[in-house]
Amino acid sequence: MAKHDIPQIARIDREAFPTMWPPINFGHELGNKLAYYVVACDGEQMIENPQPAIRLVAVKSFLGIKWPFGSKQPEPEPEIEKVDLITGFLGLWMMVDEAHIINIAVKNSHRGRGIGELLLIAGIDLAYQLKALTVTLEVRAGNMTAQNLYTKYGFNKVGIRKGYYTDNKEDAIIMTTDVITTPHYERKFTALKEAHLYKLGQPECELA
């Protein structure tokens, strides 16, 4: 994630978590040394980058009173900027030797296309890059689709946070992997990753 990604990411976050309060301050997260974010992109889009209008008004003085008589200058045409179209994001915090996934969100219009799984793969890849030993997360007790995905990638249910979600007091299931650096887990993850990338047509994955 870069600074210019924040407007799109904030919109996706509001779509995915409309009742969560307060919303994440992504600008602050960029400066958080514990936080790491990856984004999924699907080509580029053209957006308007409007510049502030410059208004100059002339005045004349009559008996010490200033009267406006001029008119504003024409407002400049907005600039057209080309940016990546962001379809989802994943954030994690690195704490000692544990990578904690704090959120995964996909743009409403792009759900059901395997982007969430792609982001999870990128998150685990990032955990390897950061020398993590395990990956952990919380998931809503009623979100069986997400739980099934995490189980597929070796996450196990290890606990419950009662009333964790502030919008409806729903419990959170704590899920964590075994040590990801073991040969068994690495083989399993590599096979799942290759199968999903093949399914999606080998998208480019880059962790800078």
C-alpha positions as CSV (number, residue, x, y, z in Angstrom):
1,M,0.0,0.0,0.0
2,A,1.2,3.5,-0.9
3,K,-0.2,6.9,0.2
4,H,-2.1,7.4,-3.1
5,D,-3.9,4.1,-2.5
6,I,-5.6,5.3,0.6
7,P,-8.8,6.8,-0.9
8,Q,-9.6,3.5,-2.7
9,I,-8.7,1.4,0.3
10,A,-10.8,3.5,2.7
11,R,-13.8,3.0,0.4
12,I,-13.3,-0.8,0.3
13,D,-12.9,-0.8,4.1
14,R,-16.3,1.0,4.5
15,E,-17.9,-1.5,2.1
16,A,-16.6,-4.5,3.9
17,F,-17.0,-3.2,7.5
18,P,-19.8,-0.6,7.4
19,T,-20.7,-1.0,11.1
20,M,-17.2,-1.1,12.6
21,W,-16.2,2.0,14.5
22,P,-13.8,3.8,14.5
23,P,-12.6,3.2,10.9
24,I,-8.9,2.5,10.4
25,N,-6.7,5.5,9.9
26,F,-4.7,4.2,7.0
27,G,-2.5,7.3,6.9
28,H,-1.4,6.5,10.4
29,E,-0.9,2.8,9.5
30,L,1.6,3.8,6.8
31,G,3.8,5.2,9.6
32,N,3.3,2.2,11.9
33,K,6.5,0.2,12.0
34,L,4.5,-2.9,13.0
35,A,2.0,-2.7,10.2
36,Y,2.3,-4.0,6.6
37,Y,-0.3,-3.8,3.9
38,V,-0.6,-5.5,0.5
39,V,-3.2,-4.6,-2.2
40,A,-4.7,-6.5,-5.1
41,C,-4.9,-4.5,-8.4
42,D,-6.8,-5.2,-11.6
43,G,-5.4,-3.0,-14.3
44,E,-5.5,0.8,-14.3
45,Q,-8.3,3.4,-14.2
46,M,-8.5,7.1,-15.1
47,I,-9.6,9.5,-12.4
48,E,-10.0,13.2,-12.1
49,N,-7.5,15.0,-9.8
50,P,-9.2,18.4,-9.4
51,Q,-7.0,21.3,-8.5
52,P,-8.3,24.0,-6.1
53,A,-10.0,26.9,-7.9
54,I,-8.1,30.2,-7.8
55,R,-10.4,33.1,-7.1
56,L,-9.2,36.6,-7.6
57,V,-11.6,39.5,-6.9
58,A,-10.7,43.1,-7.6
59,V,-12.0,45.9,-5.3
60,K,-12.2,49.6,-5.6
61,S,-12.6,52.1,-2.8
62,F,-15.3,54.7,-2.6
63,L,-15.5,56.9,0.5
64,G,-13.4,54.3,2.4
65,I,-15.7,51.4,1.5
66,K,-14.4,48.6,-0.6
67,W,-16.7,47.3,-3.3
68,P,-16.1,44.1,-5.3
69,F,-16.4,44.6,-9.0
70,G,-14.3,41.9,-10.5
71,S,-15.1,38.4,-11.4
72,K,-13.4,35.1,-10.5
73,Q,-10.9,33.6,-12.9
74,P,-12.1,30.5,-14.8
75,E,-11.5,27.3,-12.8
76,P,-8.7,25.2,-14.2
77,E,-9.7,21.9,-15.9
78,P,-9.2,18.9,-13.6
79,E,-6.1,16.8,-14.3
80,I,-6.7,13.2,-15.5
81,E,-4.5,10.8,-13.6
82,K,-3.9,7.1,-14.2
83,V,-3.9,4.9,-11.1
84,D,-4.1,1.2,-10.2
85,L,-7.6,-0.1,-9.7
86,I,-7.5,-1.6,-6.3
87,T,-9.8,-4.6,-5.8
88,G,-8.8,-5.6,-2.2
89,F,-6.3,-5.3,0.5
90,L,-4.8,-7.2,3.5
91,G,-3.2,-5.8,6.6
92,L,-1.1,-7.5,9.2
93,W,0.9,-6.5,12.2
94,M,4.2,-8.2,12.9
95,M,4.6,-8.9,16.6
96,V,7.9,-10.6,17.6
97,D,7.7,-13.9,15.6
98,E,3.9,-13.8,14.9
99,A,2.3,-12.2,11.8
100,H,-1.2,-11.2,12.9
101,I,-3.6,-10.6,10.0
102,I,-5.9,-7.7,11.1
103,N,-8.1,-7.4,8.0
104,I,-8.8,-8.8,4.6
105,A,-11.3,-6.9,2.4
106,V,-12.4,-7.2,-1.2
107,K,-14.3,-4.7,-3.3
108,N,-18.0,-5.6,-3.5
109,S,-17.9,-5.7,-7.3
110,H,-15.0,-8.1,-7.4
111,R,-16.0,-10.7,-4.8
112,G,-16.3,-14.3,-5.7
113,R,-13.3,-14.2,-8.0
114,G,-10.6,-15.6,-5.7
115,I,-9.2,-12.3,-4.7
116,G,-9.6,-12.9,-1.0
117,E,-7.6,-16.2,-1.3
118,L,-5.0,-14.4,-3.4
119,L,-4.6,-11.8,-0.6
120,L,-4.3,-14.5,2.0
121,I,-1.5,-16.1,0.0
122,A,0.2,-12.8,-0.3
123,G,-0.2,-12.3,3.5
124,I,1.5,-15.7,4.2
125,D,4.2,-14.9,1.7
126,L,4.8,-11.6,3.5
127,A,4.9,-13.5,6.8
128,Y,7.7,-15.6,5.4
129,Q,9.5,-12.5,4.2
130,L,9.3,-11.0,7.7
131,K,10.7,-14.2,9.3
132,A,7.4,-15.0,11.2
133,L,7.0,-18.4,12.7
134,T,3.2,-18.4,12.8
135,V,0.3,-16.5,11.3
136,T,-2.8,-15.7,13.3
137,L,-6.2,-13.9,12.9
138,E,-9.7,-13.4,14.3
139,V,-12.8,-14.3,12.3
140,R,-16.5,-13.9,13.1
141,A,-18.0,-17.0,14.6
142,G,-20.8,-17.0,12.0
143,N,-18.5,-16.5,8.9
144,M,-18.1,-20.1,7.8
145,T,-16.9,-19.2,4.3
146,A,-13.9,-17.4,5.7
147,Q,-13.2,-20.1,8.3
148,N,-13.2,-22.8,5.6
149,L,-10.7,-20.8,3.6
150,Y,-8.4,-20.3,6.6
151,T,-8.7,-24.0,7.5
152,K,-7.7,-24.9,3.9
153,Y,-4.4,-22.9,4.5
154,G,-3.6,-24.6,7.8
155,F,-5.2,-22.3,10.3
156,N,-6.6,-24.0,13.4
157,K,-9.2,-22.8,15.9
158,V,-7.4,-22.1,19.2
159,G,-9.7,-19.9,21.1
160,I,-12.7,-17.5,21.3
161,R,-12.9,-13.8,22.1
162,K,-16.4,-13.3,23.6
163,G,-18.3,-10.3,22.2
164,Y,-15.3,-9.2,20.2
165,Y,-17.1,-7.4,17.4
166,T,-18.5,-4.1,18.6
167,D,-21.4,-3.8,16.1
168,N,-23.3,-6.9,17.3
169,K,-21.2,-8.4,20.1
170,E,-20.5,-11.5,18.0
171,D,-17.8,-13.8,19.2
172,A,-14.5,-14.0,17.3
173,I,-12.8,-17.3,16.6
174,I,-9.0,-17.1,17.0
175,M,-7.2,-19.1,14.4
176,T,-3.5,-19.7,14.0
177,T,-1.2,-21.8,11.8
178,D,1.4,-24.3,13.0
179,V,5.0,-23.2,12.5
180,I,5.0,-22.1,8.8
181,T,8.8,-22.9,8.4
182,T,8.3,-26.6,8.8
183,P,8.8,-28.6,5.6
184,H,5.3,-30.0,5.9
185,Y,3.6,-26.6,6.0
186,E,5.9,-25.2,3.3
187,R,5.0,-28.0,0.9
188,K,1.3,-27.7,1.6
189,F,1.3,-23.9,1.2
190,T,3.4,-24.0,-2.0
191,A,1.0,-26.5,-3.6
192,L,-2.1,-24.5,-2.6
193,K,-0.5,-21.3,-3.9
194,E,0.5,-22.8,-7.2
195,A,-2.9,-24.2,-7.7
196,H,-4.7,-20.9,-7.0
197,L,-2.3,-18.9,-9.2
198,Y,-2.8,-21.3,-12.0
199,K,-6.6,-21.0,-11.6
200,L,-6.4,-17.2,-11.8
201,G,-4.1,-17.2,-14.8
202,Q,-0.8,-16.5,-13.0
203,P,-1.3,-13.0,-11.7
204,E,1.8,-10.9,-10.9
205,C,2.7,-11.0,-7.3
206,E,5.2,-8.5,-6.0
207,L,6.3,-7.8,-2.4
208,A,8.5,-4.7,-2.2
